Structures are given as structure tokens and as C-alpha cells.
Amino acid sequence: MALLLMRLQCAQALLNLPSNIGVTATLGMKYKKPTFANQYIVVRTSLVKQQGRKAWVQGRIEDAEGTTLVEAECVPFIRLSLSRSLTSSTLLGRDC
């Protein structure tokens, strides 16, 4: 669940950062209810705030009925200062 939320929160943050390159600084997870392998889930992410080279993103995993199973907060997602000389293909397979 953590990897799924981190990847989708990264995507949300990268859509809002000018260079589309960055790393997760902190990821906080709260597991609210059990998540089972044989159930459908919905992942929701939202940008809370974007300021300079930082983006704050929240996410949650819900079951098919809308019950929150996991909550996550990425505070902050930071654009790399080296990103001027890098492209997103350079970092493919790294943090995000």
C-alpha cells in the first residue's frame, strides 16, 4: 500500500512542479482498516499546496464503498535543484 500511494502521490506532485523531477522528503501513513488482496480499491490523491520547489500532497486508499483504508501525506515533495541539467528520462526508475 505504501509503494502504491507513494508512486501516485509522486505523479500528482510532478504534474505541479515546473521541472517534473523531484524526490519524496517525508511520507506519513495511517492504516485505518485492513486491506485484502481480493478486494477492489480506489486511490485518490490531491495537491494540498505548491510553493516554490515544494509540493504537499495527500492521498488515500478506499474500498469500493468509499471507506478509507489508508491515509498518506507527503510533506513536502521537493524539486531537485539539479533538475535544470537533468531530464525526467535521466532519473527513470529512481524515487519517482
Secondary structure, DSSP 4 states (H G I P E B T S, - for coil): -HHHHHHHHHHHHHTTSTTS-EEES-EEEEE-S---TTS-EEEEEEEEEEETTEEEEEEEEEETT--EEEEEEEEEEEE-GGGGT--TTTTTTS--
